[in-house]
Amino acid sequence: WFKEQTLIKVGSVIFFFGAVWFVSYAIEQQWISPLTRITLGLLLALAIYTVGYWRAQIDVKQYQVLSVLGTAVFLGTVVASQFAFMVSVVAPSLAFGLMLCSIGYTLVVAIKTKAQWLAIAAAVAGLFLPFMVKTIDPSALQLLFYLLLLSAGLLGVVFFTAWRQVSLVLLVGTALHLQAVAQSSLITDAVLWVFVVAFSALFFAGTVVSLARSKQPEFVDV
């Protein structure tokens, strides 16, 4: 009905810009506190998730798109709670956990709908997640442990789906992180070497298992 009714399209656009103007005006007048803004943003993301879940049985594509939109709103809101104000509205540890849950939900939707592109989006968001939280003293060791757990979890999905592109995204993202850590001198060479070996073994195992399951090599396996 939305595709066929021009008036609905026009009305939706007008309503959207009106809502944006009202929210901006309310913020300027200090009618909405920072905590309320963040809460409303999270509620909006959950509402989008709910609508997407409701549409899952009717149109899978809408389920996927609304899930991505909900995750984008969720992550954007939590990032705003960290950097948009003088003081973080949400504690960094809680913000990290909330965003991780949102990315996890996106990955679940990807598995349910068999959408590799959605899993790739979840992997990219997971790689950028450490930079979305305001930390006073970031730990390189914690970052590497997180990347190792993230890669292990997503490669576990690859084991069952043979989504090689997800492995490639993780491999490139992890390599960039390792290079940045090595150049920053935040960790000793010996510890970094251990993580490089661990990541290499993990990705090698992921590729071998994917090949064994599909029995058909692909160019990305190189």
C-alpha positions as CSV (number, residue, x, y, z in Angstrom):
1,W,0.0,0.0,0.0
2,F,2.9,2.4,0.6
3,K,4.3,1.8,-2.9
4,E,1.0,2.6,-4.6
5,Q,-0.3,5.6,-2.6
6,T,1.5,8.8,-3.4
7,L,-0.4,10.8,-0.7
8,I,0.9,8.4,1.9
9,K,4.5,8.9,0.7
10,V,4.1,12.7,0.8
11,G,2.4,12.6,4.2
12,S,5.1,10.4,5.6
13,V,7.9,12.7,4.5
14,I,6.0,15.8,5.9
15,F,5.5,13.9,9.2
16,F,9.1,12.9,9.4
17,F,10.5,16.4,8.9
18,G,7.9,17.8,11.3
19,A,9.0,15.3,14.0
20,V,12.6,16.2,13.4
21,W,11.9,19.9,13.8
22,F,9.8,19.3,16.9
23,V,12.5,17.2,18.6
24,S,15.2,19.7,17.6
25,Y,13.1,22.6,19.0
26,A,12.4,20.6,22.2
27,I,16.1,20.0,22.7
28,E,16.9,23.7,22.2
29,Q,14.3,24.6,24.8
30,Q,15.7,22.0,27.1
31,W,12.4,20.2,27.4
32,I,14.1,16.9,26.9
33,S,17.0,15.9,29.2
34,P,20.0,13.9,27.8
35,L,18.9,10.8,29.6
36,T,15.4,11.1,28.2
37,R,16.8,11.6,24.7
38,I,18.9,8.4,24.9
39,T,15.9,6.5,26.4
40,L,13.6,7.6,23.6
41,G,16.3,6.6,21.0
42,L,16.6,3.1,22.5
43,L,12.8,2.7,22.6
44,L,12.6,3.8,19.0
45,A,15.2,1.1,18.1
46,L,13.2,-1.5,20.0
47,A,10.0,-0.5,18.3
48,I,11.7,-0.9,14.9
49,Y,12.9,-4.3,15.9
50,T,9.4,-5.2,17.0
51,V,7.8,-4.1,13.7
52,G,10.5,-6.0,11.8
53,Y,9.8,-9.2,13.8
54,W,6.1,-8.7,13.1
55,R,6.7,-8.4,9.4
56,A,9.0,-11.5,9.3
57,Q,6.2,-13.9,8.3
58,I,4.9,-11.5,5.6
59,D,8.1,-10.2,3.9
60,V,11.6,-11.5,4.9
61,K,13.3,-8.6,3.1
62,Q,11.4,-6.1,5.3
63,Y,12.4,-8.1,8.4
64,Q,16.1,-7.8,7.3
65,V,15.9,-4.1,6.4
66,L,14.1,-3.1,9.6
67,S,16.5,-5.1,11.7
68,V,19.4,-3.2,10.1
69,L,17.6,0.1,10.7
70,G,16.9,-0.8,14.3
71,T,20.5,-1.7,14.9
72,A,21.7,1.5,13.3
73,V,19.4,3.5,15.5
74,F,20.4,1.5,18.6
75,L,24.1,1.9,17.9
76,G,23.8,5.6,17.0
77,T,21.9,6.3,20.2
78,V,24.4,4.5,22.4
79,V,27.3,6.3,20.6
80,A,25.5,9.6,21.2
81,S,25.3,8.7,24.9
82,Q,29.1,8.5,25.0
83,F,30.2,11.4,22.8
84,A,27.4,13.9,22.3
85,F,27.5,15.3,25.9
86,M,30.1,16.6,28.3
87,V,29.6,13.6,30.5
88,S,28.7,10.1,29.3
89,V,25.0,9.4,29.9
90,V,25.5,5.7,29.9
91,A,28.4,4.0,31.6
92,P,31.0,2.7,29.0
93,S,30.7,-0.9,30.2
94,L,26.9,-0.8,29.9
95,A,27.1,0.9,26.5
96,F,29.5,-1.8,25.3
97,G,27.2,-4.5,26.5
98,L,24.1,-2.9,24.9
99,M,25.7,-2.5,21.6
100,L,27.0,-6.1,21.7
101,C,23.5,-7.3,22.3
102,S,22.2,-5.3,19.3
103,I,24.9,-6.7,17.1
104,G,24.2,-10.2,18.4
105,Y,20.5,-9.8,17.5
106,T,21.4,-8.7,14.0
107,L,23.5,-11.9,13.6
108,V,20.6,-14.0,14.8
109,V,18.4,-12.4,12.1
110,A,21.1,-13.1,9.6
111,I,21.1,-16.8,10.5
112,K,17.3,-17.1,10.6
113,T,16.9,-15.4,7.2
114,K,20.1,-16.9,5.7
115,A,21.4,-13.5,4.7
116,Q,25.2,-13.4,4.4
117,W,25.2,-9.6,3.9
118,L,23.6,-9.1,7.2
119,A,26.2,-11.3,8.9
120,I,28.9,-9.1,7.2
121,A,27.2,-6.0,8.6
122,A,27.3,-7.5,12.1
123,A,30.9,-8.4,11.7
124,V,31.9,-4.9,10.6
125,A,29.9,-3.3,13.5
126,G,31.6,-5.7,15.9
127,L,35.1,-4.7,14.6
128,F,34.3,-1.0,15.1
129,L,32.6,-1.5,18.5
130,P,35.6,-0.8,20.7
131,F,35.8,2.7,19.1
132,M,32.2,3.5,19.9
133,V,32.7,3.6,23.7
134,K,34.4,6.4,25.5
135,T,37.3,4.9,27.5
136,I,39.8,6.9,29.5
137,D,42.6,4.3,29.3
138,P,42.0,1.8,26.5
139,S,43.7,-1.5,27.0
140,A,45.4,-3.2,24.0
141,L,45.2,-6.6,25.7
142,Q,41.5,-6.3,26.3
143,L,41.0,-5.2,22.7
144,L,42.9,-8.3,21.4
145,F,41.0,-10.6,23.7
146,Y,37.7,-9.1,22.5
147,L,38.7,-9.5,18.8
148,L,39.7,-13.1,19.5
149,L,36.3,-13.9,21.0
150,L,34.5,-12.0,18.3
151,S,36.3,-13.9,15.6
152,A,35.8,-17.2,17.3
153,G,32.0,-16.5,17.7
154,L,31.5,-15.4,14.1
155,L,33.7,-18.2,12.7
156,G,31.4,-20.5,14.6
157,V,28.6,-19.2,12.5
158,V,30.8,-19.7,9.4
159,F,31.3,-23.4,10.4
160,F,27.6,-24.0,9.9
161,T,26.9,-21.6,7.0
162,A,30.1,-21.6,4.9
163,W,29.9,-17.8,4.6
164,R,33.5,-17.2,3.5
165,Q,33.0,-13.5,3.0
166,V,32.4,-13.1,6.7
167,S,35.7,-14.8,7.4
168,L,37.4,-12.4,5.0
169,V,35.9,-9.3,6.6
170,L,37.0,-10.6,10.0
171,L,40.5,-11.4,8.7
172,V,41.0,-7.9,7.2
173,G,39.6,-6.1,10.2
174,T,41.6,-8.1,12.7
175,A,44.8,-7.6,10.7
176,L,44.2,-3.8,10.7
177,H,43.7,-3.9,14.5
178,L,46.9,-5.9,15.0
179,Q,48.9,-3.5,12.9
180,A,47.5,-0.5,14.8
181,V,48.4,-2.2,18.1
182,A,51.9,-3.1,17.0
183,Q,52.6,0.5,15.9
184,S,51.3,2.0,19.1
185,S,53.7,0.1,21.3
186,L,50.9,-0.5,23.8
187,I,51.8,-4.2,24.1
188,T,55.0,-6.2,24.1
189,D,56.2,-8.0,21.0
190,A,56.0,-11.4,22.7
191,V,52.3,-11.0,23.7
192,L,51.5,-9.6,20.2
193,W,53.2,-12.6,18.6
194,V,51.1,-15.0,20.7
195,F,47.9,-13.3,19.5
196,V,49.1,-13.3,15.9
197,V,49.6,-17.1,16.1
198,A,46.2,-17.5,17.8
199,F,44.4,-15.5,15.1
200,S,46.3,-17.3,12.3
201,A,45.3,-20.8,13.7
202,L,41.7,-19.6,14.2
203,F,41.3,-18.4,10.7
204,F,43.1,-21.3,9.2
205,A,40.8,-23.7,11.0
206,G,37.8,-21.7,9.9
207,T,38.8,-22.0,6.2
208,V,39.6,-25.7,6.5
209,V,36.2,-26.5,8.1
210,S,34.4,-24.4,5.5
211,L,36.1,-26.3,2.7
212,A,35.4,-29.6,4.3
213,R,31.7,-28.8,4.6
214,S,31.1,-27.3,1.2
215,K,33.7,-29.6,-0.6
216,Q,34.0,-26.8,-3.2
217,P,36.9,-24.3,-3.0
218,E,36.3,-20.6,-3.7
219,F,38.6,-17.8,-4.7
220,V,38.1,-16.1,-1.3
221,D,39.6,-19.2,0.4
222,V,43.0,-18.1,-0.9
